[in-house]
């Protein structure tokens, strides 16, 4: 399927709650900022009241959740806006080769970029990188299984 890349402004106008099953306080995507045939990028700003913050530091496990929610945002966007169907749900199938380089803090804006390497039926494999202020925070590979509600 060919994705016509929407403008960042158009993507920012999408309410992520329309394409993600997550809700506060577990919602870790503020906006989709880019999507094309293989790449999806999201952003998340770390606030003091985030449940994954302790002593001003963002919890490492939450970084994995940002990667998973970026994959889910891709699935949700494609389901709703390209296939015109109910948003599918994605589940983490595997995480591997995870490296955390830095620890984000309150006030940081995180950009998560996933690149789909291959997709077979309802399983996708992607590489993910999270950035903060142009510094790499985390890299990993993720496999996601998509479960259609149809």
C-alpha positions in Angstrom: 0.0 0.0 0.0 1.3 3.4 -1.0 1.1 6.1 1.7 0.8 9.7 0.4 2.8 11.6 3.0 0.6 14.2 4.7 2.0 17.5 5.9 3.2 17.7 9.4 0.5 20.3 10.1 -2.2 17.9 8.9 -0.8 15.1 11.1 -0.7 17.4 14.1 -4.4 18.1 13.7 -5.1 14.4 14.2 -6.3 13.6 17.8 -4.0 10.6 18.6 -6.8 9.2 20.8 -8.7 8.5 17.5 -5.9 6.1 16.4 -4.5 4.8 19.6 -6.3 2.7 22.3 -4.1 4.2 25.0 -5.4 6.9 27.3 -3.9 9.1 30.0 -1.9 8.5 32.1 -0.5 5.8 29.8 -0.6 7.7 26.5 3.0 8.4 25.5 2.4 10.0 22.0 1.4 13.6 21.7 1.5 13.7 17.9 2.3 11.9 14.8 4.7 14.2 12.9 5.6 12.1 9.9 4.4 8.9 8.0 5.3 7.4 4.7 5.5 3.9 3.2 8.1 2.7 5.8 8.8 5.4 8.3 6.6 6.8 11.1 7.7 9.5 13.6 5.9 10.6 16.8 6.7 13.1 19.5 6.2 13.1 23.3 7.0 15.9 25.8 7.9 14.6 29.2 6.0 16.5 31.9 6.5 16.5 35.7 3.1 14.8 36.2 3.9 11.9 33.9 3.5 8.6 35.9 6.8 7.4 34.3 8.8 10.2 35.9 10.6 9.7 39.2 12.9 12.4 40.7 12.8 14.3 37.4 14.0 11.3 35.4 11.9 9.4 32.7 11.6 5.6 33.4 13.6 3.4 31.0 10.7 1.0 30.5 8.5 3.8 29.3 10.9 4.3 26.3 9.9 0.8 25.1 6.3 1.8 25.4 6.9 4.9 23.3 8.3 2.6 20.6 5.3 0.3 20.8 2.9 3.3 20.8 4.6 4.7 17.7 4.0 1.3 16.0 0.4 1.4 17.2 0.0 5.0 15.9 1.1 3.7 12.4 -1.3 0.8 12.6 -4.1 3.1 13.7 -3.4 5.8 11.1 -3.4 3.2 8.3 -6.6 1.5 9.6 -8.6 4.7 10.0 -7.4 7.0 7.3 -6.2 4.7 4.5 -8.3 1.5 4.9 -11.4 3.3 6.4 -11.9 0.6 9.0 -12.0 0.4 12.7 -8.5 0.9 14.3 -6.6 -2.4 14.7 -4.7 -3.3 17.9 -1.0 -4.1 17.9 0.9 -6.3 20.4 4.6 -6.5 21.0 5.9 -9.8 19.6 9.5 -9.2 20.4 12.1 -6.6 21.4 15.8 -7.2 20.7 19.1 -5.4 20.4 17.9 -2.6 22.7 20.5 0.0 23.7 19.8 3.0 25.9 22.3 5.7 25.5 21.0 8.5 27.7 18.2 9.0 30.2 15.6 11.6 29.4 14.4 14.1 31.9 11.4 16.3 32.6 11.1 18.9 29.9 12.7 16.8 27.2 10.8 16.3 23.9 11.3 12.8 22.6 11.0 12.0 18.9 10.5 8.3 18.1 11.2 7.1 14.6 10.3 3.6 13.4 11.3 2.1 10.1 9.4 -0.9 8.9 12.0 -3.5 7.7 9.5 -6.1 6.6 5.9 -7.1 7.0 4.5 -10.6 6.6 0.7 -11.0 7.0 -0.1 -9.3 10.3 3.5 -9.2 11.7 5.8 -6.2 11.2 9.5 -5.9 12.1 10.9 -2.4 12.6 14.0 -0.7 13.8 13.3 2.2 16.2 15.3 5.2 17.4 14.3 7.7 20.0 15.9 11.1 20.0 16.0 14.0 22.4 17.6 17.3 21.2 19.2 15.5 18.3 20.9 13.0 20.6 20.1 9.3 20.4 18.3 8.1 23.5 17.5 4.5 22.5 17.7 2.1 19.6 16.0 -1.2 19.3 14.3 -3.7 16.9 10.6 -4.5 17.5 8.2 -7.0 16.1 4.5 -6.1 16.3 1.5 -8.3 15.7 -1.6 -6.5 14.4 -5.0 -7.9 15.5 -7.9 -6.6 13.4 -11.2 -5.9 15.1 -13.1 -6.8 11.9 
